[in-house]
């Protein structure tokens, strides 16, 4: 975690280490170097477990490499110059890495399932000192760790790192330990991160508690928030009348505000729903009456009904820490479209209030639904 903060990469760590192994390499006489050696695939054999994760298990891998050629470009002999030989991991790159991860980390499927996305995995060598038969190599890793939430992958952390090493020209057996150490570094870093963030990072938490309330505060300004004990009056219609045949018009709408925080290992989501009308966008002609005011009040009531339906749907949602905002936003947009459709249907069927029988039927229908939600 300290390295993450030090370099300022949010969710990313970049690390390299250098390994120089020269004490045991043998300088072969030139007569012994006539034929190029046969380079075996690099074996990531598992000799022991790395550690026991307490917060997760590795569920699987995704091969997201743009270059899926063999992972290693190796110097085969001192006469190769810049001509490198391609060598893959034994069994294929992804199969080998998967077997290695499953081997060095115990898999407790009661924990969080983590998918490792392999963006880059490469070993590139060059002839460092032809006279002494010294080869220099670099390992490059680019891994992404993602949480599997019911089939949806949630990005957690990126790791970019690797290693620099030197070997004798015949010491191909030194390559696998360097690669394994690079992979181990990525696992250790992710393990440290998730242990530190398991009860702090919102994407890692398991429980969401929704708190829903209505905004009813009267700011005594241009906005009137819905209050069943405060019906509309004509004084709330302060806009300039439009040039049309209607006697009055109301601008009624809905909205919501969301706030979230972590409390005792849970995500608390506080949602405030708003049903409101704008005075300056609502207007009335002088000759209107209480019948017309009721028609406009019913437009306001319809907006309130849509909000109550929305609140009912939100309470029934299976929200998770990584998607609660997206799901609530989706249902809000659906509710907004529903409100516009209901308002248009109401005006169409009542002929904008001119059809008294239809208006009475809508009055009863609206009152019944408001009563169902405990509004009136």
The 8 nearest C-alpha neighbors of each residue, nearest first, counted from 0:
[[1, 3, 2, 192, 4, 191, 195, 188],
 [2, 0, 4, 3, 5, 6, 7, 192],
 [1, 3, 5, 4, 0, 6, 12, 7],
 [4, 2, 0, 1, 5, 6, 12, 8],
 [5, 3, 7, 1, 2, 6, 0, 8],
 [6, 4, 2, 3, 7, 1, 8, 0],
 [5, 7, 4, 3, 8, 2, 12, 13],
 [8, 6, 4, 5, 3, 9, 2, 11],
 [7, 9, 11, 6, 3, 10, 12, 4],
 [10, 8, 11, 7, 3, 4, 12, 156],
 [9, 11, 156, 157, 8, 155, 12, 3],
 [12, 10, 157, 8, 158, 9, 156, 3],
 [13, 11, 158, 3, 159, 14, 157, 8],
 [14, 12, 159, 160, 158, 11, 15, 3],
 [13, 15, 160, 12, 161, 159, 16, 162],
 [16, 14, 161, 162, 160, 17, 13, 163],
 [15, 17, 162, 163, 18, 161, 14, 181],
 [16, 18, 163, 162, 164, 19, 15, 165],
 [17, 19, 164, 163, 20, 16, 165, 162],
 [20, 18, 165, 164, 21, 17, 166, 163],
 [21, 19, 166, 165, 22, 18, 23, 164],
 [22, 20, 24, 23, 166, 19, 167, 165],
 [21, 23, 24, 20, 25, 19, 167, 166],
 [24, 22, 21, 25, 20, 167, 170, 166],
 [23, 25, 167, 21, 22, 26, 170, 166],
 [24, 26, 27, 23, 167, 169, 132, 21],
 [27, 25, 131, 132, 28, 24, 167, 168],
 [26, 28, 25, 31, 29, 32, 132, 30],
 [29, 27, 30, 31, 26, 32, 25, 131],
 [28, 30, 32, 31, 27, 33, 26, 77],
 [31, 29, 28, 32, 33, 27, 34, 26],
 [30, 32, 29, 28, 33, 27, 34, 26],
 [33, 31, 29, 30, 34, 28, 35, 27],
 [32, 34, 31, 30, 35, 29, 78, 76],
 [33, 35, 32, 36, 31, 76, 37, 30],
 [36, 34, 76, 75, 37, 33, 32, 78],
 [37, 35, 38, 34, 75, 76, 169, 32],
 [36, 38, 39, 35, 75, 34, 40, 84],
 [39, 37, 36, 40, 75, 86, 171, 84],
 [38, 40, 41, 37, 86, 89, 42, 171],
 [41, 39, 89, 88, 87, 86, 42, 38],
 [42, 40, 88, 89, 175, 39, 87, 43],
 [41, 43, 89, 44, 88, 40, 175, 95],
 [44, 42, 175, 99, 45, 95, 41, 179],
 [43, 45, 42, 46, 99, 175, 95, 98],
 [46, 44, 47, 102, 99, 43, 103, 48],
 [45, 47, 44, 48, 103, 102, 49, 43],
 [48, 46, 45, 103, 49, 102, 50, 104],
 [49, 47, 103, 50, 104, 102, 46, 105],
 [48, 50, 103, 104, 47, 51, 183, 187],
 [51, 49, 48, 104, 52, 103, 105, 187],
 [50, 52, 105, 104, 53, 49, 48, 106],
 [53, 51, 54, 55, 50, 56, 190, 104],
 [52, 54, 55, 51, 110, 194, 56, 107],
 [55, 53, 52, 110, 111, 194, 193, 56],
 [56, 54, 111, 110, 112, 52, 53, 113],
 [55, 57, 106, 112, 107, 113, 58, 111],
 [58, 56, 113, 59, 114, 112, 106, 55],
 [59, 57, 112, 113, 114, 56, 60, 106],
 [58, 60, 114, 57, 115, 61, 97, 113],
 [61, 59, 115, 114, 116, 62, 97, 117],
 [62, 60, 116, 63, 117, 115, 59, 114],
 [61, 63, 117, 64, 116, 60, 93, 118],
 [62, 64, 118, 117, 61, 116, 65, 119],
 [65, 63, 118, 66, 119, 62, 67, 117],
 [64, 66, 67, 63, 118, 119, 62, 68],
 [67, 65, 64, 68, 119, 69, 70, 63],
 [68, 66, 64, 65, 69, 70, 62, 92],
 [67, 69, 66, 70, 87, 85, 71, 86],
 [70, 68, 87, 86, 71, 85, 67, 92],
 [69, 71, 121, 87, 122, 68, 120, 86],
 [72, 70, 122, 86, 85, 121, 69, 73],
 [73, 71, 85, 123, 84, 83, 122, 124],
 [74, 72, 84, 83, 124, 71, 75, 85],
 [73, 75, 83, 76, 124, 125, 84, 126],
 [76, 74, 73, 35, 84, 36, 79, 83],
 [77, 75, 78, 79, 74, 35, 168, 36],
 [76, 78, 79, 129, 132, 80, 168, 126],
 [77, 79, 76, 80, 129, 32, 75, 35],
 [80, 78, 82, 77, 76, 81, 75, 74],
 [81, 79, 82, 78, 126, 77, 83, 74],
 [80, 82, 79, 83, 125, 126, 74, 78],
 [81, 83, 79, 80, 84, 74, 75, 73],
 [84, 82, 74, 73, 72, 81, 85, 75],
 [83, 85, 73, 72, 75, 74, 86, 82],
 [86, 84, 72, 71, 69, 73, 83, 87],
 [85, 87, 71, 69, 40, 84, 72, 70],
 [88, 86, 69, 70, 40, 71, 91, 89],
 [87, 89, 41, 92, 40, 91, 42, 90],
 [88, 90, 40, 42, 41, 91, 95, 87],
 [89, 91, 95, 94, 88, 92, 87, 40],
 [92, 90, 88, 94, 89, 93, 95, 87],
 [91, 93, 88, 95, 94, 96, 87, 90],
 [94, 92, 96, 95, 91, 97, 62, 60],
 [93, 95, 97, 91, 96, 92, 98, 90],
 [94, 96, 98, 92, 93, 97, 90, 91],
 [97, 95, 99, 93, 98, 94, 100, 92],
 [98, 96, 94, 100, 99, 95, 93, 101],
 [99, 97, 101, 95, 96, 100, 102, 94],
 [98, 100, 96, 102, 97, 101, 95, 103],
 [101, 99, 97, 102, 103, 98, 104, 96],
 [100, 102, 98, 99, 104, 103, 97, 105],
 [101, 103, 99, 100, 104, 98, 45, 48],
 [102, 104, 48, 49, 100, 101, 99, 47],
 [105, 103, 101, 102, 48, 100, 51, 49],
 [106, 104, 51, 107, 103, 101, 102, 52],
 [107, 105, 56, 108, 104, 57, 101, 58],
 [108, 106, 109, 56, 110, 105, 55, 52],
 [107, 109, 110, 106, 56, 112, 111, 55],
 [110, 108, 107, 111, 55, 112, 56, 106],
 [109, 111, 55, 108, 54, 107, 56, 112],
 [110, 112, 55, 56, 54, 113, 109, 146],
 [113, 111, 58, 56, 147, 55, 57, 146],
 [114, 112, 146, 57, 58, 145, 147, 56],
 [113, 115, 59, 145, 60, 58, 144, 57],
 [116, 114, 60, 144, 143, 117, 145, 61],
 [115, 117, 61, 143, 142, 60, 118, 62],
 [118, 116, 142, 62, 63, 119, 61, 115],
 [119, 117, 64, 63, 141, 142, 116, 62],
 [118, 120, 141, 64, 140, 117, 121, 139],
 [121, 119, 140, 139, 70, 141, 118, 117],
 [120, 122, 70, 139, 71, 138, 119, 123],
 [121, 123, 71, 138, 137, 72, 70, 139],
 [124, 122, 72, 137, 136, 71, 73, 121],
 [125, 123, 136, 73, 135, 74, 72, 137],
 [126, 124, 135, 134, 127, 74, 136, 81],
 [125, 127, 134, 128, 135, 129, 133, 80],
 [126, 128, 134, 133, 135, 125, 129, 132],
 [129, 127, 133, 130, 131, 132, 126, 134],
 [130, 128, 132, 131, 77, 126, 133, 127],
 [129, 131, 128, 132, 133, 77, 26, 127],
 [130, 132, 129, 128, 133, 26, 167, 27],
 [131, 133, 129, 168, 130, 128, 167, 77],
 [132, 134, 128, 167, 127, 131, 168, 166],
 [133, 135, 126, 127, 166, 165, 168, 125],
 [136, 134, 165, 125, 127, 124, 164, 126],
 [135, 137, 124, 164, 123, 163, 165, 125],
 [136, 138, 163, 123, 162, 122, 164, 124],
 [137, 139, 122, 161, 162, 121, 163, 178],
 [140, 138, 161, 121, 120, 160, 122, 137],
 [141, 139, 120, 160, 119, 161, 159, 142],
 [140, 142, 159, 119, 118, 158, 117, 120],
 [143, 141, 117, 158, 116, 118, 157, 140],
 [142, 144, 157, 116, 115, 156, 158, 145],
 [145, 143, 115, 156, 155, 114, 157, 116],
 [146, 144, 154, 114, 153, 155, 113, 152],
 [145, 147, 113, 153, 152, 112, 148, 114],
 [146, 148, 152, 112, 151, 150, 113, 149],
 [149, 147, 151, 150, 152, 146, 153, 112],
 [150, 148, 151, 147, 152, 146, 112, 153],
 [149, 151, 148, 147, 152, 146, 153, 112],
 [152, 150, 148, 149, 147, 153, 146, 145],
 [151, 153, 147, 146, 145, 148, 150, 154],
 [154, 152, 146, 145, 155, 147, 151, 148],
 [153, 155, 145, 156, 146, 152, 144, 143],
 [156, 154, 145, 144, 153, 146, 10, 157],
 [155, 157, 10, 144, 143, 11, 154, 158],
 [158, 156, 143, 11, 10, 142, 144, 12],
 [157, 159, 12, 142, 11, 141, 185, 143],
 [160, 158, 141, 13, 140, 12, 142, 14],
 [161, 159, 14, 13, 140, 15, 139, 158],
 [160, 162, 139, 138, 15, 181, 140, 14],
 [163, 161, 16, 15, 138, 17, 137, 181],
 [162, 164, 137, 17, 136, 18, 16, 138],
 [165, 163, 18, 19, 136, 17, 135, 137],
 [166, 164, 135, 19, 134, 20, 136, 133],
 [167, 165, 134, 20, 133, 170, 21, 168],
 [166, 168, 133, 24, 170, 169, 132, 134],
 [167, 169, 132, 170, 133, 134, 76, 166],
 [170, 168, 167, 171, 76, 166, 24, 36],
 [171, 169, 167, 172, 168, 173, 166, 24],
 [170, 172, 173, 169, 174, 168, 38, 166],
 [171, 173, 170, 174, 175, 176, 41, 169],
 [174, 172, 171, 175, 170, 176, 177, 166],
 [175, 173, 177, 172, 176, 171, 178, 41],
 [174, 176, 178, 177, 173, 41, 179, 43],
 [177, 175, 179, 178, 174, 173, 180, 172],
 [176, 178, 180, 174, 175, 179, 181, 173],
 [177, 179, 181, 175, 180, 176, 182, 174],
 [180, 178, 176, 182, 181, 177, 183, 175],
 [179, 181, 183, 177, 178, 182, 176, 184],
 [182, 180, 178, 184, 161, 179, 183, 177],
 [183, 181, 179, 185, 184, 180, 178, 186],
 [184, 182, 180, 186, 185, 181, 179, 187],
 [183, 185, 187, 181, 182, 186, 188, 180],
 [184, 186, 188, 182, 183, 187, 189, 158],
 [187, 185, 183, 189, 184, 188, 190, 182],
 [188, 186, 190, 184, 189, 185, 183, 191],
 [187, 189, 191, 185, 190, 186, 184, 192],
 [188, 190, 192, 186, 191, 187, 193, 185],
 [189, 191, 187, 193, 188, 192, 186, 194],
 [192, 190, 188, 194, 189, 193, 187, 195],
 [191, 193, 189, 195, 190, 194, 196, 0],
 [192, 194, 196, 195, 190, 197, 191, 189],
 [195, 193, 191, 197, 192, 196, 190, 54],
 [194, 196, 192, 193, 197, 191, 198, 199],
 [195, 197, 199, 193, 200, 198, 194, 192],
 [198, 196, 193, 194, 199, 203, 195, 200],
 [197, 199, 264, 196, 200, 204, 203, 195],
 [200, 198, 196, 197, 201, 261, 264, 203],
 [199, 201, 196, 202, 203, 198, 197, 204],
 [200, 202, 203, 204, 320, 199, 266, 321],
 [203, 201, 321, 200, 320, 204, 153, 155],
 [204, 202, 201, 200, 197, 205, 198, 320],
 [205, 203, 201, 202, 206, 320, 198, 265],
 [204, 206, 203, 320, 319, 207, 265, 266],
 [207, 205, 265, 204, 266, 208, 319, 320],
 [208, 206, 266, 265, 267, 319, 320, 318],
 [207, 209, 267, 268, 266, 210, 206, 265],
 [210, 208, 268, 269, 267, 211, 207, 270],
 [209, 211, 269, 270, 268, 208, 212, 267],
 [212, 210, 270, 271, 269, 209, 213, 310],
 [211, 213, 271, 272, 270, 214, 210, 269],
 [214, 212, 272, 271, 215, 273, 211, 274],
 [213, 215, 273, 216, 272, 271, 212, 224],
 [216, 214, 224, 213, 217, 226, 225, 273],
 [215, 217, 214, 218, 224, 223, 219, 226],
 [216, 218, 219, 215, 223, 224, 220, 222],
 [217, 219, 220, 216, 222, 223, 221, 224],
 [220, 218, 217, 221, 222, 223, 216, 224],
 [219, 221, 218, 222, 223, 217, 278, 277],
 [220, 222, 278, 277, 279, 223, 219, 218],
 [223, 221, 277, 220, 276, 278, 224, 275],
 [222, 224, 276, 275, 277, 225, 217, 221],
 [225, 223, 275, 215, 274, 226, 222, 276],
 [224, 226, 274, 275, 215, 223, 227, 303],
 [225, 227, 229, 228, 215, 224, 230, 223],
 [228, 226, 229, 230, 374, 375, 225, 300],
 [229, 227, 226, 230, 375, 225, 374, 231],
 [228, 230, 226, 227, 231, 225, 232, 224],
 [231, 229, 228, 227, 232, 226, 296, 225],
 [230, 232, 296, 235, 229, 233, 292, 234],
 [233, 231, 234, 235, 230, 292, 236, 296],
 [232, 234, 235, 236, 231, 292, 283, 237],
 [235, 233, 232, 236, 237, 231, 278, 283],
 [236, 234, 233, 278, 232, 237, 231, 281],
 [237, 235, 282, 281, 278, 234, 233, 238],
 [236, 238, 279, 278, 282, 235, 281, 234],
 [239, 237, 279, 282, 281, 280, 236, 240],
 [238, 240, 282, 241, 237, 279, 283, 281],
 [241, 239, 282, 283, 238, 284, 242, 247],
 [242, 240, 243, 239, 282, 245, 244, 248],
 [241, 243, 240, 244, 245, 239, 246, 284],
 [242, 244, 245, 241, 240, 246, 247, 248],
 [245, 243, 246, 242, 241, 247, 240, 284],
 [246, 244, 247, 243, 248, 351, 241, 242],
 [245, 247, 284, 283, 287, 244, 248, 291],
 [248, 246, 283, 282, 245, 284, 249, 291],
 [247, 249, 282, 281, 283, 250, 295, 246],
 [250, 248, 281, 251, 295, 282, 247, 280],
 [249, 251, 281, 276, 280, 277, 252, 248],
 [252, 250, 276, 299, 275, 249, 302, 277],
 [251, 253, 275, 274, 302, 276, 250, 254],
 [254, 252, 274, 273, 275, 302, 306, 335],
 [255, 253, 273, 272, 274, 252, 256, 331],
 [254, 256, 272, 271, 273, 257, 270, 253],
 [255, 257, 271, 270, 272, 258, 254, 273],
 [258, 256, 270, 269, 271, 255, 259, 268],
 [257, 259, 269, 268, 270, 256, 260, 267],
 [260, 258, 268, 267, 269, 266, 257, 261],
 [259, 261, 267, 266, 262, 268, 258, 265],
 [262, 260, 266, 265, 267, 264, 263, 259],
 [261, 263, 265, 264, 266, 260, 267, 199],
 [264, 262, 265, 261, 198, 266, 267, 199],
 [263, 265, 198, 262, 261, 204, 266, 199],
 [266, 264, 262, 206, 261, 263, 207, 267],
 [265, 267, 261, 207, 260, 208, 206, 268],
 [268, 266, 208, 260, 259, 261, 207, 209],
 [267, 269, 259, 209, 258, 210, 208, 266],
 [268, 270, 210, 258, 257, 259, 209, 211],
 [271, 269, 257, 211, 256, 210, 268, 272],
 [270, 272, 212, 256, 255, 213, 211, 214],
 [273, 271, 255, 213, 254, 214, 212, 270],
 [272, 274, 254, 214, 253, 255, 213, 275],
 [275, 273, 253, 225, 224, 303, 252, 302],
 [274, 276, 224, 223, 225, 252, 251, 273],
 [277, 275, 251, 223, 250, 222, 252, 278],
 [276, 278, 222, 280, 279, 221, 250, 281],
 [279, 277, 236, 281, 221, 235, 237, 280],
 [278, 280, 238, 237, 281, 277, 221, 236],
 [279, 281, 238, 278, 277, 250, 282, 249],
 [282, 280, 249, 236, 278, 238, 250, 248],
 [281, 283, 236, 238, 240, 248, 247, 237],
 [284, 282, 247, 246, 236, 240, 285, 248],
 [283, 285, 246, 286, 287, 247, 240, 282],
 [286, 284, 287, 283, 246, 288, 247, 233],
 [285, 287, 284, 288, 246, 283, 247, 291],
 [286, 288, 285, 284, 291, 246, 283, 289],
 [287, 289, 291, 290, 292, 286, 285, 293],
 [290, 288, 292, 291, 293, 287, 294, 233],
 [291, 289, 293, 292, 288, 294, 287, 352],
 [290, 292, 294, 289, 293, 288, 287, 295],
 [291, 293, 289, 295, 294, 290, 296, 288],
 [294, 292, 296, 290, 291, 295, 289, 297],
 [293, 295, 291, 297, 292, 296, 352, 290],
 [294, 296, 298, 292, 297, 293, 249, 291],
 [297, 295, 293, 299, 298, 294, 292, 300],
 [298, 296, 300, 299, 294, 295, 301, 293],
 [297, 299, 295, 301, 296, 300, 302, 342],
 [298, 300, 296, 297, 302, 301, 251, 303],
 [301, 299, 297, 303, 302, 298, 296, 304],
 [302, 300, 304, 298, 303, 299, 297, 305],
 [301, 303, 305, 299, 300, 304, 338, 252],
 [304, 302, 300, 306, 301, 305, 274, 307],
 [303, 305, 301, 307, 306, 302, 308, 300],
 [306, 304, 308, 302, 303, 307, 338, 309],
 [305, 307, 309, 303, 304, 308, 310, 302],
 [308, 306, 304, 310, 309, 305, 311, 303],
 [307, 309, 311, 305, 306, 310, 304, 312],
 [308, 310, 306, 312, 307, 311, 305, 313],
 [311, 309, 307, 313, 312, 308, 306, 314],
 [310, 312, 308, 314, 309, 313, 307, 315],
 [313, 311, 309, 315, 314, 310, 308, 316],
 [312, 314, 310, 316, 315, 311, 309, 327],
 [315, 313, 311, 312, 316, 310, 209, 317],
 [314, 316, 312, 313, 317, 311, 310, 318],
 [317, 315, 313, 318, 314, 312, 326, 327],
 [316, 318, 315, 319, 314, 323, 313, 207],
 [319, 317, 323, 316, 207, 322, 320, 326],
 [318, 320, 321, 322, 323, 207, 317, 206],
 [321, 319, 202, 322, 201, 323, 207, 204],
 [320, 322, 202, 319, 323, 201, 153, 324],
 [321, 323, 325, 324, 319, 320, 326, 318],
 [324, 322, 318, 326, 325, 319, 320, 327],
 [323, 325, 327, 326, 322, 328, 321, 257],
 [326, 324, 328, 322, 323, 327, 329, 321],
 [325, 327, 329, 323, 328, 324, 322, 330],
 [326, 328, 324, 330, 329, 325, 323, 331],
 [329, 327, 331, 325, 326, 330, 324, 332],
 [330, 328, 326, 332, 331, 327, 325, 333],
 [329, 331, 333, 327, 332, 328, 334, 326],
 [330, 332, 334, 328, 333, 329, 327, 335],
 [333, 331, 335, 329, 334, 330, 328, 336],
 [332, 334, 330, 336, 331, 335, 337, 329],
 [335, 333, 337, 331, 332, 336, 330, 338],
 [334, 336, 332, 338, 337, 333, 331, 339],
 [335, 337, 339, 333, 334, 338, 340, 332],
 [336, 338, 334, 340, 335, 339, 341, 333],
 [339, 337, 335, 341, 336, 340, 305, 334],
 [340, 338, 342, 336, 341, 337, 343, 335],
 [339, 341, 337, 343, 338, 342, 344, 336],
 [342, 340, 344, 338, 343, 339, 345, 337],
 [343, 341, 345, 339, 344, 340, 338, 346],
 [342, 344, 340, 346, 341, 345, 347, 339],
 [345, 343, 341, 347, 342, 346, 348, 340],
 [346, 344, 342, 348, 343, 347, 341, 349],
 [347, 345, 351, 343, 349, 350, 344, 348],
 [346, 348, 344, 350, 345, 349, 343, 351],
 [347, 349, 345, 350, 346, 344, 357, 351],
 [348, 350, 352, 354, 357, 351, 346, 358],
 [349, 351, 347, 353, 352, 346, 348, 354],
 [352, 350, 346, 349, 353, 347, 354, 345],
 [351, 353, 349, 350, 354, 358, 294, 355],
 [352, 354, 350, 351, 355, 349, 358, 357],
 [355, 353, 349, 357, 352, 356, 350, 358],
 [356, 354, 358, 357, 353, 359, 352, 349],
 [357, 355, 359, 358, 354, 360, 349, 361],
 [358, 356, 349, 360, 359, 354, 355, 361],
 [357, 359, 355, 361, 349, 356, 360, 352],
 [360, 358, 362, 356, 361, 357, 355, 363],
 [359, 361, 357, 363, 362, 358, 364, 356],
 [360, 362, 364, 358, 359, 363, 365, 357],
 [361, 363, 359, 365, 360, 364, 358, 366],
 [364, 362, 366, 360, 361, 365, 367, 359],
 [363, 365, 361, 367, 362, 366, 360, 368],
 [366, 364, 368, 362, 367, 363, 361, 369],
 [367, 365, 369, 363, 368, 364, 370, 362],
 [368, 366, 370, 364, 365, 369, 363, 371],
 [367, 369, 371, 370, 365, 366, 364, 372],
 [368, 370, 366, 374, 372, 371, 367, 375],
 [371, 369, 373, 375, 367, 368, 372, 374],
 [370, 372, 368, 369, 373, 367, 374, 375],
 [373, 371, 369, 370, 374, 368, 307, 375],
 [374, 372, 370, 371, 375, 369, 368, 307],
 [373, 375, 369, 372, 370, 227, 371, 368],
 [374, 370, 373, 369, 227, 366, 372, 371]]
